Amino acid sequence: MRLGISLLLATIGGVGMWAVVVVLPAVQAEFGVDRAAASMPYTATMVGFAAGNVLVGRAIDRMGYWI
């Protein structure tokens, strides 16, 4: 059961991270910006994921998990 839930969450999260490849050209055209400016929200999201993983990892190390 836990493996199935983990696989489902990883699939949903993976789609969200890689969907930017499809959407980015439309964002560039819509806002009239270059690729660097259009990908800034994606970069901020990835930095947020990294920081969140550190915080959640420390919390799980201290409290354990109960799934």
VOKOLMAR-306515 format. One line per 2 residues: number of its first residue (from 1); their letters; for each residue y, z, x of N, C-alpha, C. Coordinates in Angstrom, 3 decimals. Each point is the difference from the previous one (the first is absolute). Example, Ala and Ser with C-alpha at 12.3 -4.5 7.8 and 13.67 -1.06 7.14 Angstrom:
1> AS> -5.690/7.800/13.190/1.190/0.000/-0.890/1.200/0.000/0.900; 1.050/-0.720/-0.350/1.190/0.060/0.820/1.090/0.730/-0.770 .
END
This chain:
1> MR> -1.194/0.000/0.819/1.194/0.000/-0.819/1.266/0.000/0.869; 0.031/0.866/1.015/1.180/0.059/0.868/0.202/-1.309/0.751 .
3> LG> -1.089/-0.620/0.404/0.108/-1.273/0.707/0.607/-1.073/-0.902; -0.420/-0.037/-1.244/0.542/-0.974/-0.946/1.486/0.200/-0.252 .
5> IS> 0.411/1.249/-0.154/1.418/0.302/-0.205/0.805/-0.379/1.235; -0.533/0.314/1.171/0.691/-0.349/1.245/0.147/-1.510/0.138 .
7> LL> -1.039/-0.737/-0.325/0.053/-1.458/0.076/1.026/-0.569/-0.974; 0.041/0.538/-1.202/0.970/-0.455/-0.997/1.433/0.255/0.468 .
9> LA> 0.264/1.193/0.497/1.346/0.323/0.478/0.392/-0.848/1.204; -0.930/-0.243/0.907/0.294/-0.830/1.168/0.292/-1.443/-0.414 .
11> TI> -0.714/-0.495/-0.989/0.228/-1.361/-0.482/1.374/-0.128/-0.643; 0.349/0.948/-0.844/1.309/-0.034/-0.659/1.119/0.119/1.031 .
13> GG> -0.145/0.917/0.940/1.009/0.167/1.042/0.109/-1.216/0.893; -1.119/-0.616/0.308/0.012/-1.187/0.847/0.684/-1.182/-0.656 .
15> VG> -0.203/-0.164/-1.291/0.652/-1.095/-0.719/1.513/0.189/0.034; 0.447/1.219/-0.190/1.436/0.265/0.028/0.624/-0.303/1.344 .
17> MW> -0.717/0.312/1.066/0.550/-0.233/1.331/0.018/-1.481/0.364; -0.987/-0.755/-0.443/-0.077/-1.410/0.394/0.650/-0.942/-0.997 .
19> AV> 0.395/0.487/-1.165/0.674/-0.854/-0.981/1.371/-0.448/0.492; 0.572/0.735/0.933/1.321/-0.359/0.521/-0.024/-1.375/0.662 .
21> VV> -1.125/-0.406/0.533/-0.115/-1.316/0.636/0.256/-1.108/-1.024; -0.440/0.213/-1.217/0.179/-0.992/-1.062/1.419/0.050/-0.565 .
23> VL> 0.559/1.187/-0.114/1.278/0.202/-0.678/1.209/-0.218/0.912; -0.161/0.195/1.296/1.135/-0.015/0.922/0.832/-1.285/-0.041 .
25> PA> -0.593/-1.197/-0.021/0.843/-1.206/-0.073/0.878/-0.050/-1.256; -0.528/0.463/-1.121/0.801/0.017/-1.228/1.146/1.005/0.104 .
27> VQ> -0.242/1.134/0.629/1.052/1.004/0.198/1.092/-0.564/0.900; -0.404/-0.675/1.059/0.979/-0.624/0.901/0.885/-0.989/-0.755 .
29> AE> -0.610/-0.845/-0.797/0.758/-1.011/-0.741/0.900/0.636/-1.058; -0.512/0.988/-0.696/0.762/0.641/-1.078/1.260/0.688/0.512 .
31> FG> -0.121/0.711/1.112/1.134/0.761/0.517/0.767/-0.730/1.100; -0.496/-1.133/0.438/0.683/-0.774/1.023/0.104/0.718/1.332 .
33> VD> -1.084/0.650/0.398/-0.011/0.750/1.262/-1.076/-0.564/0.916; 0.074/0.373/1.273/-1.028/-0.444/0.937/-1.253/0.866/-0.148 .
35> RA> -1.030/-0.385/0.719/-1.290/0.682/-0.122/0.080/1.469/0.411; 0.778/0.300/1.023/0.115/1.385/0.466/0.598/0.902/-1.069 .
37> AA> 1.049/-0.463/-0.656/0.636/0.805/-1.044/-0.899/0.123/-1.228; -0.712/-1.057/-0.329/-0.874/0.038/-1.166/-1.202/0.910/0.219 .
39> SM> -0.438/0.159/1.247/-1.175/0.827/0.267/0.343/1.456/0.298; 1.282/0.362/-0.034/0.390/1.380/0.281/-0.607/1.009/-0.987 .
41> PY> -0.027/-0.264/-1.319/-0.658/0.952/-0.903/-1.488/0.188/0.326; -0.666/-1.071/0.406/-1.411/0.101/0.380/-0.157/0.880/1.238 .
43> TA> 0.884/-0.196/0.973/-0.043/0.816/1.212/0.226/1.465/-0.336; 0.961/0.282/-0.868/0.266/1.383/-0.407/-1.206/0.605/-0.716 .
45> TM> -0.685/-0.804/-0.804/-1.197/0.480/-0.684/-1.098/0.360/0.993; -0.211/-0.838/0.998/-1.032/0.277/1.001/0.333/1.251/0.818 .
47> VG> 1.276/0.193/0.328/0.409/1.216/0.710/-0.237/1.218/-0.892; 0.290/-0.131/-1.288/-0.275/1.083/-0.949/-1.484/0.315/-0.098 .
49> FA> -0.842/-1.032/-0.021/-1.448/0.222/-0.009/-0.440/0.748/1.251; 0.533/-0.387/1.144/-0.376/0.658/1.254/0.401/1.469/-0.017 .
51> AG> 1.222/0.286/-0.417/0.455/1.391/-0.066/-0.806/0.787/-1.026; -0.285/-0.616/-1.134/-0.793/0.673/-1.022/-1.407/0.308/0.467 .
53> NV> -0.599/-0.912/0.758/-1.342/0.245/0.516/-0.032/1.185/0.945; 1.037/0.134/0.821/0.061/1.143/0.910/0.103/1.296/-0.798 .
55> LV> 0.889/0.030/-0.987/0.191/1.212/-0.794/-1.233/0.348/-0.829; -0.574/-0.984/-0.655/-1.189/0.248/-0.815/-1.182/0.384/0.881 .
57> GR> -0.129/-0.623/1.155/-1.079/0.354/0.921/0.083/1.443/0.451; 1.200/0.445/0.323/0.173/1.403/0.411/-0.325/0.944/-1.149 .
59> AI> 0.435/-0.354/-1.219/-0.273/0.848/-1.162/-1.495/0.082/-0.279; -0.700/-1.115/0.114/-1.443/0.003/-0.238/-0.721/0.797/1.078 .
61> DR> 0.461/-0.102/1.248/-0.602/0.797/1.068/0.140/1.487/-0.274; 1.118/0.405/-0.550/0.231/1.424/-0.273/-0.716/0.486/-1.248 .
63> MG> 0.036/-0.797/-1.083/-0.517/0.458/-1.288/-1.384/-0.536/-0.326; -0.413/-1.068/0.659/-1.268/-0.634/-0.330/0.170/-0.935/-1.186 .
65> YW> -1.041/-0.724/-0.324/0.061/-0.895/-1.147/-1.077/0.402/-0.983; 0.198/-0.333/-1.259/-0.909/0.461/-1.044/-0.352/-1.089/-1.000 .
67> I> -0.076/-1.232/0.461/-0.368/-1.095/-0.909/-1.500/-0.017/-0.167 .
END
